[in-house]
Amino acid sequence: MISNSSNLLKSAKPFWDEMRRHPFIRGVGSGTISRDIFDFWVAQDYIFVREALRFLGALEMRSPDYEISVFLADSFGSLKNELHIFERYASDRKFSLRVEPTQICRAYIDFLLSIAIQRSFEEAFAALWCAEKGYLDSWSVSKKMAKKDNPYRVFINNWTSNAFRDYVLWIEKKLNALTNGKSDREMRSIERIFLETAKYECLFWDMAFLGKRDNL
């Protein structure tokens, strides 16, 4: 029997293909992406990760069982580590992380916070898995391309580590357990949220190239 998570990935294949072949991911992997483009992305993803703490907090409040609550609480430490990676990088590069979010960044944040509060826990949990699975699969492409002297290796290693892979797999297994026995109508609703999240992931990569030019 095909799992619900496999069906979700199948439905989102066009987005997944776009993520994995995106010029940002391949530019990071080859080490050829412009520093200005990457720095702009760092500042925006820093904002996003800070706001993701609120998203996880909202999920933890609505958690249906103790195991998920503990897992989400532990996840705060991982996000804190990501923030430190951004801060060290920005300090070394001597640019400020105190910037305004782009429209895309703000819209993605608002979308996640909205579903964490207003939609079912399963829908919000599917969005979490989509975002994290998207990063794992995308940065894994960068890792396959990266040489030892790649200037972005700290970022690549963060989202392709065994710990992060286990983290994503745990969410996937729990999502399958949570959605087991859901009606077709409920699964279609979860799928819509999953696809919307995947779309935002792709837009976030696009945003890095558009930069301040259009304030997207």
Rosetta constraint file for C-alpha pairs under 8 A:
AtomPair CA 2 CA 6 HARMONIC 6.47 0.50
AtomPair CA 2 CA 7 HARMONIC 7.08 0.50
AtomPair CA 3 CA 7 HARMONIC 6.49 0.50
AtomPair CA 3 CA 176 HARMONIC 6.66 0.50
AtomPair CA 4 CA 8 HARMONIC 6.22 0.50
AtomPair CA 4 CA 176 HARMONIC 5.87 0.50
AtomPair CA 4 CA 179 HARMONIC 7.17 0.50
AtomPair CA 4 CA 180 HARMONIC 7.67 0.50
AtomPair CA 5 CA 9 HARMONIC 6.29 0.50
AtomPair CA 5 CA 172 HARMONIC 6.61 0.50
AtomPair CA 5 CA 175 HARMONIC 7.31 0.50
AtomPair CA 5 CA 176 HARMONIC 6.23 0.50
AtomPair CA 6 CA 10 HARMONIC 6.14 0.50
AtomPair CA 7 CA 11 HARMONIC 6.21 0.50
AtomPair CA 8 CA 12 HARMONIC 6.30 0.50
AtomPair CA 8 CA 191 HARMONIC 6.14 0.50
AtomPair CA 8 CA 194 HARMONIC 7.13 0.50
AtomPair CA 9 CA 13 HARMONIC 6.03 0.50
AtomPair CA 9 CA 16 HARMONIC 7.86 0.50
AtomPair CA 11 CA 191 HARMONIC 7.75 0.50
AtomPair CA 11 CA 195 HARMONIC 7.65 0.50
AtomPair CA 12 CA 16 HARMONIC 6.19 0.50
AtomPair CA 12 CA 194 HARMONIC 7.79 0.50
AtomPair CA 12 CA 195 HARMONIC 5.91 0.50
AtomPair CA 12 CA 198 HARMONIC 7.09 0.50
AtomPair CA 13 CA 17 HARMONIC 5.95 0.50
AtomPair CA 14 CA 18 HARMONIC 6.23 0.50
AtomPair CA 15 CA 19 HARMONIC 6.15 0.50
AtomPair CA 15 CA 198 HARMONIC 6.11 0.50
AtomPair CA 15 CA 199 HARMONIC 6.47 0.50
AtomPair CA 15 CA 202 HARMONIC 6.86 0.50
AtomPair CA 16 CA 20 HARMONIC 6.22 0.50
AtomPair CA 16 CA 134 HARMONIC 7.16 0.50
AtomPair CA 16 CA 198 HARMONIC 7.51 0.50
AtomPair CA 17 CA 21 HARMONIC 6.25 0.50
AtomPair CA 18 CA 22 HARMONIC 5.69 0.50
AtomPair CA 18 CA 202 HARMONIC 6.98 0.50
AtomPair CA 19 CA 25 HARMONIC 7.58 0.50
AtomPair CA 19 CA 134 HARMONIC 7.47 0.50
AtomPair CA 19 CA 138 HARMONIC 6.00 0.50
AtomPair CA 19 CA 201 HARMONIC 7.61 0.50
AtomPair CA 19 CA 202 HARMONIC 5.80 0.50
AtomPair CA 19 CA 205 HARMONIC 7.89 0.50
AtomPair CA 20 CA 25 HARMONIC 6.87 0.50
AtomPair CA 20 CA 26 HARMONIC 7.99 0.50
AtomPair CA 20 CA 137 HARMONIC 6.98 0.50
AtomPair CA 20 CA 138 HARMONIC 4.87 0.50
AtomPair CA 20 CA 141 HARMONIC 6.36 0.50
AtomPair CA 21 CA 25 HARMONIC 6.99 0.50
AtomPair CA 21 CA 26 HARMONIC 6.66 0.50
AtomPair CA 22 CA 26 HARMONIC 6.29 0.50
AtomPair CA 22 CA 205 HARMONIC 7.42 0.50
AtomPair CA 23 CA 27 HARMONIC 5.59 0.50
AtomPair CA 24 CA 28 HARMONIC 6.07 0.50
AtomPair CA 24 CA 33 HARMONIC 7.00 0.50
AtomPair CA 24 CA 205 HARMONIC 6.20 0.50
AtomPair CA 24 CA 206 HARMONIC 7.84 0.50
AtomPair CA 24 CA 208 HARMONIC 7.68 0.50
AtomPair CA 24 CA 209 HARMONIC 7.98 0.50
AtomPair CA 25 CA 29 HARMONIC 6.17 0.50
AtomPair CA 25 CA 138 HARMONIC 6.56 0.50
AtomPair CA 25 CA 139 HARMONIC 6.68 0.50
AtomPair CA 25 CA 141 HARMONIC 7.15 0.50
AtomPair CA 25 CA 142 HARMONIC 5.79 0.50
AtomPair CA 26 CA 30 HARMONIC 6.08 0.50
AtomPair CA 26 CA 141 HARMONIC 7.27 0.50
AtomPair CA 26 CA 142 HARMONIC 5.90 0.50
AtomPair CA 26 CA 145 HARMONIC 7.61 0.50
AtomPair CA 27 CA 31 HARMONIC 5.80 0.50
AtomPair CA 27 CA 32 HARMONIC 5.21 0.50
AtomPair CA 27 CA 33 HARMONIC 4.45 0.50
AtomPair CA 28 CA 32 HARMONIC 6.54 0.50
AtomPair CA 28 CA 33 HARMONIC 5.68 0.50
AtomPair CA 28 CA 142 HARMONIC 6.17 0.50
AtomPair CA 28 CA 146 HARMONIC 7.91 0.50
AtomPair CA 28 CA 152 HARMONIC 6.61 0.50
AtomPair CA 29 CA 141 HARMONIC 7.13 0.50
AtomPair CA 29 CA 142 HARMONIC 3.74 0.50
AtomPair CA 29 CA 143 HARMONIC 6.10 0.50
AtomPair CA 29 CA 144 HARMONIC 7.36 0.50
AtomPair CA 29 CA 145 HARMONIC 4.90 0.50
AtomPair CA 29 CA 146 HARMONIC 4.72 0.50
AtomPair CA 29 CA 150 HARMONIC 7.57 0.50
AtomPair CA 29 CA 152 HARMONIC 8.00 0.50
AtomPair CA 30 CA 142 HARMONIC 7.32 0.50
AtomPair CA 30 CA 145 HARMONIC 5.81 0.50
AtomPair CA 30 CA 146 HARMONIC 5.65 0.50
AtomPair CA 30 CA 147 HARMONIC 7.55 0.50
AtomPair CA 30 CA 150 HARMONIC 7.40 0.50
AtomPair CA 31 CA 146 HARMONIC 7.09 0.50
AtomPair CA 31 CA 150 HARMONIC 5.47 0.50
AtomPair CA 31 CA 151 HARMONIC 6.38 0.50
AtomPair CA 31 CA 152 HARMONIC 7.01 0.50
AtomPair CA 33 CA 37 HARMONIC 7.08 0.50
AtomPair CA 33 CA 38 HARMONIC 6.94 0.50
AtomPair CA 34 CA 38 HARMONIC 6.30 0.50
AtomPair CA 35 CA 39 HARMONIC 5.87 0.50
AtomPair CA 36 CA 40 HARMONIC 6.10 0.50
AtomPair CA 37 CA 41 HARMONIC 6.33 0.50
AtomPair CA 37 CA 208 HARMONIC 5.74 0.50
AtomPair CA 37 CA 209 HARMONIC 6.01 0.50
AtomPair CA 37 CA 211 HARMONIC 7.23 0.50
AtomPair CA 38 CA 42 HARMONIC 6.16 0.50
AtomPair CA 38 CA 208 HARMONIC 7.01 0.50
AtomPair CA 39 CA 43 HARMONIC 6.37 0.50
AtomPair CA 39 CA 90 HARMONIC 7.66 0.50
AtomPair CA 40 CA 44 HARMONIC 6.47 0.50
AtomPair CA 40 CA 208 HARMONIC 6.28 0.50
AtomPair CA 40 CA 211 HARMONIC 6.65 0.50
AtomPair CA 41 CA 45 HARMONIC 5.96 0.50
AtomPair CA 41 CA 207 HARMONIC 7.73 0.50
AtomPair CA 41 CA 208 HARMONIC 5.06 0.50
AtomPair CA 42 CA 46 HARMONIC 5.93 0.50
AtomPair CA 42 CA 86 HARMONIC 6.48 0.50
AtomPair CA 42 CA 90 HARMONIC 7.97 0.50
AtomPair CA 43 CA 47 HARMONIC 6.59 0.50
AtomPair CA 43 CA 86 HARMONIC 7.78 0.50
AtomPair CA 43 CA 96 HARMONIC 7.72 0.50
AtomPair CA 43 CA 97 HARMONIC 5.09 0.50
AtomPair CA 43 CA 98 HARMONIC 7.70 0.50
AtomPair CA 43 CA 99 HARMONIC 6.99 0.50
AtomPair CA 44 CA 48 HARMONIC 6.33 0.50
AtomPair CA 44 CA 99 HARMONIC 7.85 0.50
AtomPair CA 44 CA 101 HARMONIC 6.15 0.50
AtomPair CA 44 CA 102 HARMONIC 7.38 0.50
AtomPair CA 44 CA 105 HARMONIC 6.80 0.50
AtomPair CA 45 CA 49 HARMONIC 6.04 0.50
AtomPair CA 45 CA 105 HARMONIC 7.99 0.50
AtomPair CA 46 CA 50 HARMONIC 6.30 0.50
AtomPair CA 46 CA 83 HARMONIC 6.32 0.50
AtomPair CA 46 CA 86 HARMONIC 6.42 0.50
AtomPair CA 46 CA 97 HARMONIC 7.30 0.50
AtomPair CA 47 CA 51 HARMONIC 6.36 0.50
AtomPair CA 47 CA 101 HARMONIC 6.85 0.50
AtomPair CA 48 CA 52 HARMONIC 6.08 0.50
AtomPair CA 48 CA 105 HARMONIC 6.73 0.50
AtomPair CA 48 CA 109 HARMONIC 6.63 0.50
AtomPair CA 49 CA 53 HARMONIC 6.75 0.50
AtomPair CA 49 CA 79 HARMONIC 6.60 0.50
AtomPair CA 49 CA 82 HARMONIC 7.67 0.50
AtomPair CA 49 CA 83 HARMONIC 7.01 0.50
AtomPair CA 50 CA 54 HARMONIC 7.68 0.50
AtomPair CA 50 CA 79 HARMONIC 7.84 0.50
AtomPair CA 50 CA 83 HARMONIC 7.42 0.50
AtomPair CA 51 CA 55 HARMONIC 6.76 0.50
AtomPair CA 51 CA 109 HARMONIC 6.75 0.50
AtomPair CA 52 CA 56 HARMONIC 6.18 0.50
AtomPair CA 52 CA 109 HARMONIC 7.49 0.50
AtomPair CA 53 CA 57 HARMONIC 6.09 0.50
AtomPair CA 53 CA 76 HARMONIC 6.64 0.50
AtomPair CA 53 CA 79 HARMONIC 7.30 0.50
AtomPair CA 54 CA 58 HARMONIC 6.17 0.50
AtomPair CA 54 CA 113 HARMONIC 7.43 0.50
AtomPair CA 55 CA 59 HARMONIC 6.32 0.50
AtomPair CA 55 CA 112 HARMONIC 6.56 0.50
AtomPair CA 55 CA 113 HARMONIC 5.46 0.50
AtomPair CA 55 CA 116 HARMONIC 6.43 0.50
AtomPair CA 56 CA 60 HARMONIC 6.04 0.50
AtomPair CA 56 CA 72 HARMONIC 6.45 0.50
AtomPair CA 56 CA 75 HARMONIC 7.98 0.50
AtomPair CA 56 CA 76 HARMONIC 7.71 0.50
AtomPair CA 57 CA 61 HARMONIC 6.34 0.50
AtomPair CA 57 CA 72 HARMONIC 7.83 0.50
AtomPair CA 58 CA 62 HARMONIC 6.63 0.50
AtomPair CA 58 CA 113 HARMONIC 7.68 0.50
AtomPair CA 58 CA 116 HARMONIC 5.92 0.50
AtomPair CA 58 CA 117 HARMONIC 6.65 0.50
AtomPair CA 59 CA 63 HARMONIC 5.97 0.50
AtomPair CA 59 CA 72 HARMONIC 7.73 0.50
AtomPair CA 59 CA 116 HARMONIC 5.94 0.50
AtomPair CA 59 CA 117 HARMONIC 7.95 0.50
AtomPair CA 59 CA 121 HARMONIC 7.09 0.50
AtomPair CA 59 CA 124 HARMONIC 7.45 0.50
AtomPair CA 59 CA 125 HARMONIC 7.64 0.50
AtomPair CA 60 CA 68 HARMONIC 7.61 0.50
AtomPair CA 60 CA 69 HARMONIC 5.38 0.50
AtomPair CA 60 CA 72 HARMONIC 6.03 0.50
AtomPair CA 60 CA 73 HARMONIC 7.22 0.50
AtomPair CA 61 CA 69 HARMONIC 7.95 0.50
AtomPair CA 62 CA 121 HARMONIC 6.75 0.50
AtomPair CA 63 CA 68 HARMONIC 6.26 0.50
AtomPair CA 63 CA 69 HARMONIC 5.77 0.50
AtomPair CA 63 CA 121 HARMONIC 7.20 0.50
AtomPair CA 64 CA 68 HARMONIC 7.35 0.50
AtomPair CA 64 CA 69 HARMONIC 7.99 0.50
AtomPair CA 64 CA 121 HARMONIC 7.99 0.50
AtomPair CA 65 CA 69 HARMONIC 6.46 0.50
AtomPair CA 66 CA 70 HARMONIC 6.23 0.50
AtomPair CA 67 CA 71 HARMONIC 6.24 0.50
AtomPair CA 68 CA 72 HARMONIC 6.08 0.50
AtomPair CA 69 CA 73 HARMONIC 6.16 0.50
AtomPair CA 70 CA 74 HARMONIC 6.17 0.50
AtomPair CA 71 CA 75 HARMONIC 6.25 0.50
AtomPair CA 72 CA 76 HARMONIC 6.95 0.50
AtomPair CA 73 CA 77 HARMONIC 7.90 0.50
AtomPair CA 74 CA 78 HARMONIC 7.39 0.50
AtomPair CA 75 CA 79 HARMONIC 6.53 0.50
AtomPair CA 76 CA 80 HARMONIC 6.18 0.50
AtomPair CA 77 CA 81 HARMONIC 6.28 0.50
AtomPair CA 78 CA 82 HARMONIC 6.40 0.50
AtomPair CA 79 CA 83 HARMONIC 6.28 0.50
AtomPair CA 80 CA 84 HARMONIC 6.39 0.50
AtomPair CA 81 CA 85 HARMONIC 6.37 0.50
AtomPair CA 82 CA 86 HARMONIC 6.41 0.50
AtomPair CA 82 CA 158 HARMONIC 7.94 0.50
AtomPair CA 83 CA 87 HARMONIC 6.15 0.50
AtomPair CA 84 CA 88 HARMONIC 6.04 0.50
AtomPair CA 85 CA 89 HARMONIC 6.15 0.50
AtomPair CA 85 CA 154 HARMONIC 7.84 0.50
AtomPair CA 85 CA 155 HARMONIC 7.73 0.50
AtomPair CA 86 CA 90 HARMONIC 6.09 0.50
AtomPair CA 87 CA 91 HARMONIC 6.03 0.50
AtomPair CA 87 CA 97 HARMONIC 7.63 0.50
AtomPair CA 88 CA 92 HARMONIC 6.16 0.50
AtomPair CA 89 CA 93 HARMONIC 6.13 0.50
AtomPair CA 90 CA 94 HARMONIC 5.66 0.50
AtomPair CA 90 CA 95 HARMONIC 5.38 0.50
AtomPair CA 90 CA 96 HARMONIC 6.61 0.50
AtomPair CA 90 CA 97 HARMONIC 7.01 0.50
AtomPair CA 91 CA 95 HARMONIC 6.57 0.50
AtomPair CA 91 CA 96 HARMONIC 7.85 0.50
AtomPair CA 101 CA 105 HARMONIC 5.68 0.50
AtomPair CA 101 CA 106 HARMONIC 5.79 0.50
AtomPair CA 102 CA 106 HARMONIC 6.08 0.50
AtomPair CA 102 CA 215 HARMONIC 5.67 0.50
AtomPair CA 102 CA 216 HARMONIC 4.94 0.50
AtomPair CA 103 CA 107 HARMONIC 5.94 0.50
AtomPair CA 103 CA 215 HARMONIC 6.80 0.50
AtomPair CA 103 CA 216 HARMONIC 4.74 0.50
AtomPair CA 104 CA 108 HARMONIC 6.11 0.50
AtomPair CA 104 CA 200 HARMONIC 7.79 0.50
AtomPair CA 104 CA 203 HARMONIC 7.07 0.50
AtomPair CA 104 CA 204 HARMONIC 6.79 0.50
AtomPair CA 104 CA 207 HARMONIC 7.10 0.50
AtomPair CA 104 CA 216 HARMONIC 5.61 0.50
AtomPair CA 105 CA 109 HARMONIC 6.26 0.50
AtomPair CA 105 CA 204 HARMONIC 6.97 0.50
AtomPair CA 106 CA 110 HARMONIC 6.10 0.50
AtomPair CA 107 CA 111 HARMONIC 6.02 0.50
AtomPair CA 108 CA 112 HARMONIC 6.35 0.50
AtomPair CA 108 CA 197 HARMONIC 7.98 0.50
AtomPair CA 108 CA 200 HARMONIC 6.18 0.50
AtomPair CA 109 CA 113 HARMONIC 6.24 0.50
AtomPair CA 110 CA 114 HARMONIC 5.93 0.50
AtomPair CA 111 CA 115 HARMONIC 6.34 0.50
AtomPair CA 112 CA 116 HARMONIC 6.10 0.50
AtomPair CA 112 CA 124 HARMONIC 7.46 0.50
AtomPair CA 112 CA 127 HARMONIC 7.57 0.50
AtomPair CA 113 CA 117 HARMONIC 6.44 0.50
AtomPair CA 114 CA 118 HARMONIC 5.82 0.50
AtomPair CA 114 CA 119 HARMONIC 7.62 0.50
AtomPair CA 115 CA 119 HARMONIC 4.77 0.50
AtomPair CA 115 CA 120 HARMONIC 7.55 0.50
AtomPair CA 115 CA 123 HARMONIC 7.39 0.50
AtomPair CA 115 CA 124 HARMONIC 5.72 0.50
AtomPair CA 116 CA 120 HARMONIC 7.63 0.50
AtomPair CA 116 CA 121 HARMONIC 6.98 0.50
AtomPair CA 116 CA 124 HARMONIC 5.26 0.50
AtomPair CA 119 CA 123 HARMONIC 6.41 0.50
AtomPair CA 119 CA 124 HARMONIC 6.80 0.50
AtomPair CA 120 CA 124 HARMONIC 6.47 0.50
AtomPair CA 121 CA 125 HARMONIC 5.95 0.50
AtomPair CA 122 CA 126 HARMONIC 6.04 0.50
AtomPair CA 122 CA 175 HARMONIC 7.13 0.50
AtomPair CA 122 CA 178 HARMONIC 6.70 0.50
AtomPair CA 122 CA 179 HARMONIC 6.95 0.50
AtomPair CA 122 CA 190 HARMONIC 7.12 0.50
AtomPair CA 123 CA 127 HARMONIC 6.46 0.50
AtomPair CA 123 CA 189 HARMONIC 7.37 0.50
AtomPair CA 123 CA 190 HARMONIC 4.82 0.50
AtomPair CA 123 CA 193 HARMONIC 6.31 0.50
AtomPair CA 123 CA 194 HARMONIC 7.65 0.50
AtomPair CA 124 CA 128 HARMONIC 6.42 0.50
AtomPair CA 124 CA 193 HARMONIC 7.72 0.50
AtomPair CA 125 CA 129 HARMONIC 6.32 0.50
AtomPair CA 125 CA 171 HARMONIC 7.97 0.50
AtomPair CA 125 CA 175 HARMONIC 6.91 0.50
AtomPair CA 126 CA 130 HARMONIC 6.08 0.50
AtomPair CA 126 CA 175 HARMONIC 6.69 0.50
AtomPair CA 126 CA 190 HARMONIC 6.85 0.50
AtomPair CA 126 CA 193 HARMONIC 7.44 0.50
AtomPair CA 126 CA 194 HARMONIC 6.04 0.50
AtomPair CA 127 CA 131 HARMONIC 6.24 0.50
AtomPair CA 127 CA 193 HARMONIC 6.43 0.50
AtomPair CA 127 CA 194 HARMONIC 5.39 0.50
AtomPair CA 127 CA 197 HARMONIC 5.87 0.50
AtomPair CA 128 CA 132 HARMONIC 6.28 0.50
AtomPair CA 129 CA 133 HARMONIC 5.68 0.50
AtomPair CA 129 CA 168 HARMONIC 6.71 0.50
AtomPair CA 129 CA 171 HARMONIC 6.02 0.50
AtomPair CA 129 CA 172 HARMONIC 6.44 0.50
AtomPair CA 130 CA 134 HARMONIC 5.77 0.50
AtomPair CA 130 CA 194 HARMONIC 6.21 0.50
AtomPair CA 130 CA 197 HARMONIC 6.57 0.50
AtomPair CA 130 CA 198 HARMONIC 6.45 0.50
AtomPair CA 131 CA 135 HARMONIC 6.35 0.50
AtomPair CA 131 CA 197 HARMONIC 6.78 0.50
AtomPair CA 131 CA 198 HARMONIC 7.01 0.50
AtomPair CA 131 CA 201 HARMONIC 6.87 0.50
AtomPair CA 132 CA 136 HARMONIC 6.23 0.50
AtomPair CA 132 CA 168 HARMONIC 6.20 0.50
AtomPair CA 133 CA 137 HARMONIC 6.10 0.50
AtomPair CA 133 CA 168 HARMONIC 6.05 0.50
AtomPair CA 134 CA 138 HARMONIC 5.94 0.50
AtomPair CA 134 CA 198 HARMONIC 7.43 0.50
AtomPair CA 134 CA 201 HARMONIC 7.36 0.50
AtomPair CA 135 CA 139 HARMONIC 5.82 0.50
AtomPair CA 135 CA 159 HARMONIC 6.58 0.50
AtomPair CA 136 CA 140 HARMONIC 5.96 0.50
AtomPair CA 136 CA 159 HARMONIC 5.64 0.50
AtomPair CA 136 CA 160 HARMONIC 5.82 0.50
AtomPair CA 136 CA 164 HARMONIC 7.65 0.50
AtomPair CA 136 CA 165 HARMONIC 6.93 0.50
AtomPair CA 136 CA 168 HARMONIC 7.78 0.50
AtomPair CA 137 CA 141 HARMONIC 6.73 0.50
AtomPair CA 138 CA 142 HARMONIC 6.92 0.50
AtomPair CA 139 CA 143 HARMONIC 6.16 0.50
AtomPair CA 139 CA 156 HARMONIC 5.85 0.50
AtomPair CA 139 CA 159 HARMONIC 6.25 0.50
AtomPair CA 139 CA 160 HARMONIC 6.41 0.50
AtomPair CA 140 CA 144 HARMONIC 6.36 0.50
AtomPair CA 140 CA 156 HARMONIC 7.61 0.50
AtomPair CA 140 CA 159 HARMONIC 7.78 0.50
AtomPair CA 140 CA 160 HARMONIC 5.86 0.50
AtomPair CA 141 CA 145 HARMONIC 6.62 0.50
AtomPair CA 142 CA 146 HARMONIC 6.00 0.50
AtomPair CA 142 CA 156 HARMONIC 6.76 0.50
AtomPair CA 143 CA 156 HARMONIC 6.09 0.50
AtomPair CA 143 CA 157 HARMONIC 7.58 0.50
AtomPair CA 143 CA 160 HARMONIC 7.50 0.50
AtomPair CA 146 CA 150 HARMONIC 5.88 0.50
AtomPair CA 146 CA 153 HARMONIC 7.58 0.50
AtomPair CA 148 CA 153 HARMONIC 7.91 0.50
AtomPair CA 149 CA 153 HARMONIC 7.82 0.50
AtomPair CA 152 CA 156 HARMONIC 6.42 0.50
AtomPair CA 153 CA 157 HARMONIC 5.86 0.50
AtomPair CA 154 CA 158 HARMONIC 6.17 0.50
AtomPair CA 155 CA 159 HARMONIC 6.63 0.50
AtomPair CA 156 CA 160 HARMONIC 6.23 0.50
AtomPair CA 157 CA 161 HARMONIC 5.62 0.50
AtomPair CA 158 CA 164 HARMONIC 7.35 0.50
AtomPair CA 159 CA 164 HARMONIC 6.07 0.50
AtomPair CA 159 CA 165 HARMONIC 7.85 0.50
AtomPair CA 160 CA 164 HARMONIC 6.29 0.50
AtomPair CA 160 CA 165 HARMONIC 6.48 0.50
AtomPair CA 161 CA 165 HARMONIC 6.18 0.50
AtomPair CA 162 CA 166 HARMONIC 6.07 0.50
AtomPair CA 163 CA 167 HARMONIC 6.16 0.50
AtomPair CA 164 CA 168 HARMONIC 6.24 0.50
AtomPair CA 165 CA 169 HARMONIC 6.20 0.50
AtomPair CA 166 CA 170 HARMONIC 6.09 0.50
AtomPair CA 167 CA 171 HARMONIC 6.55 0.50
AtomPair CA 168 CA 172 HARMONIC 6.30 0.50
AtomPair CA 169 CA 173 HARMONIC 6.19 0.50
AtomPair CA 170 CA 174 HARMONIC 6.14 0.50
AtomPair CA 171 CA 175 HARMONIC 5.93 0.50
AtomPair CA 172 CA 176 HARMONIC 6.28 0.50
AtomPair CA 173 CA 177 HARMONIC 6.36 0.50
AtomPair CA 174 CA 178 HARMONIC 6.08 0.50
AtomPair CA 175 CA 179 HARMONIC 6.10 0.50
AtomPair CA 176 CA 180 HARMONIC 5.92 0.50
AtomPair CA 179 CA 187 HARMONIC 7.70 0.50
AtomPair CA 182 CA 186 HARMONIC 5.99 0.50
AtomPair CA 182 CA 187 HARMONIC 6.39 0.50
AtomPair CA 183 CA 187 HARMONIC 6.25 0.50
AtomPair CA 184 CA 188 HARMONIC 6.10 0.50
AtomPair CA 185 CA 189 HARMONIC 6.42 0.50
AtomPair CA 186 CA 190 HARMONIC 6.34 0.50
AtomPair CA 187 CA 191 HARMONIC 5.99 0.50
AtomPair CA 188 CA 192 HARMONIC 6.23 0.50
AtomPair CA 189 CA 193 HARMONIC 6.56 0.50
AtomPair CA 190 CA 194 HARMONIC 6.19 0.50
AtomPair CA 191 CA 195 HARMONIC 6.09 0.50
AtomPair CA 192 CA 196 HARMONIC 6.15 0.50
AtomPair CA 193 CA 197 HARMONIC 6.17 0.50
AtomPair CA 194 CA 198 HARMONIC 6.25 0.50
AtomPair CA 195 CA 199 HARMONIC 6.16 0.50
AtomPair CA 196 CA 200 HARMONIC 6.41 0.50
AtomPair CA 197 CA 201 HARMONIC 6.33 0.50
AtomPair CA 198 CA 202 HARMONIC 6.49 0.50
AtomPair CA 199 CA 203 HARMONIC 6.28 0.50
AtomPair CA 200 CA 204 HARMONIC 6.08 0.50
AtomPair CA 201 CA 205 HARMONIC 6.79 0.50
AtomPair CA 202 CA 206 HARMONIC 6.46 0.50
AtomPair CA 203 CA 207 HARMONIC 5.99 0.50
AtomPair CA 204 CA 208 HARMONIC 6.76 0.50
AtomPair CA 205 CA 209 HARMONIC 7.48 0.50
AtomPair CA 206 CA 210 HARMONIC 6.61 0.50
AtomPair CA 207 CA 211 HARMONIC 5.95 0.50
AtomPair CA 207 CA 216 HARMONIC 6.47 0.50
AtomPair CA 210 CA 214 HARMONIC 6.60 0.50
AtomPair CA 210 CA 215 HARMONIC 7.82 0.50
AtomPair CA 210 CA 216 HARMONIC 7.03 0.50
AtomPair CA 211 CA 215 HARMONIC 6.51 0.50
AtomPair CA 211 CA 216 HARMONIC 6.99 0.50
AtomPair CA 212 CA 216 HARMONIC 7.13 0.50
